[in-house]
Amino acid sequence: MEHPLHIYNTSSRKKEPFIPIHSPLVGMYVCGPTVYGDPHLGHARPAITFDILFRYLKHVGYKVRYVRNITDVGHLEHDADHGEDKIAKKARLEQLEPMEVVQYYLNRYHQAMDALNVLPPSIEPHASGHIIEQIAMVKAILTNGYAYESEGSVYFDVEKYNKDYHYGKLSGRHIEEMLNTTRVLDGQEEKRNSVDFALWKKAAPEHIMHWPSPWSEGFPGWHLECSAMGKKYLGETFDIHGGGMDLIFPHHECEIAQSVAAAGKEAVRYWMHNNMITINGQKMGKSLGNFITLEELFSGKHALLKKAYSPMTIRFFILQAQYRSTLDFSNEALQASEKGLERIWEASGNISKIPASSSSSVDVKSLRKHCYDALNDDLNTPVAISYLFDAVKHINAALAGQVTLSSEDIQELQSVFQLFLIDILGLKDEVKDENAACASFSKAVDMLLQMRLQAKQNKDWATSDKIRDELTALGFEIKDTKDGFEWRLNK
Ligand code: ZN
């Protein structure tokens, strides 16, 4: 490959050249949302980070199978083993079927992702649709001796596993430390050890989501779904597994342990984790009053927001930080991003107005390579964007007559913007799109009213009345004038 991509592997703690197992096929798994509430800022960053990776891998010539799961069962309130199922709780409070809750919030998640121009994954499997695969994995882990049954539940035997392998490999934690810091068993516990985690939980009588299994009527532990679905769709070993840094422990640590315990080897070659988002320097949390949904951001309806921010402003803002660094949301920072993006679109719209000279007095040819180098360096989007801002400077200087550009370089600028800004960074010019949509809409109404005018001239009153009545019913106000017609849409 001409442009070698390097990615930071959380597992080896260093940047490594990306070499797929079955090139040109790339298998990529990203932990998706637990769908029991409106999509929020915390959902936007992993979705956008791995969307860039998905787009970029495809651009450099790979065929990518991107799996992003939907957690619709087994994600409990407190940890892997305790509390009510988050979706079942919402269903109980709202008197809905759990799957109604799932569908409602999944639709809203998809709408928000569409608005952010996040491409849909290749496969979006639901945990509840893969109970058989999860039970098969529990059986394999039991057979290999790394799990035990207790009171109808099955737990992963972390201590036993740690004797043969290393539990804590991904997060850098040590089992001794974990044993010291975790809760003391209260005697009521079914677990042998406080660090053990549930693979299968027997359902309490009030638990509404449950399935039959060899051990009990129950449900799978949260960590299990990703191991089981990753294996089903991407094979026993696959290239990339991603998610937020908050998932490294315990979720991804447990995923590694499950795959190794079931198959004797690790499933994932490259672990990638995006950093978290803070709001005005604070961690986002419902109790802190700084929990902002994407809909609130897009509409500006939240006490912390001075105005509405468009989906592309949010996307651009997220891409202005490398995915492994923290990112702090504030009105000031968002407004700076909004202005920056406006400058880029304005310049990109002006490229065609640059007068071509016989030669260029600035270096345009290296931009493409710089952008590739930035992305190949662990998806360093802020550096790629800084080169696009260099291009903006050249464009504005050329328009002001301060520098010259050859027609070849003018074309190169067009091509660089199309490739990096639109195709790979996935940004779209919302103002231009909206204007274009409005213009088409107006043209269509004009066309209908022109047809009505023609019908009147032909004394075809039936057609003329039908067009007027139907447009009026849709809320249009139509006025006949001596030159033809005027219209407006009453909202
Ligand atoms: Zn997961």
Boltz pocket constraint, residues with backbone or C-beta under 6 A from the ligand:
constraints:
  - pocket:
      binder: B
      contacts: [[A, 30], [A, 31], [A, 32], [A, 222], [A, 223], [A, 226], [A, 251]]
      max_distance: 6.0
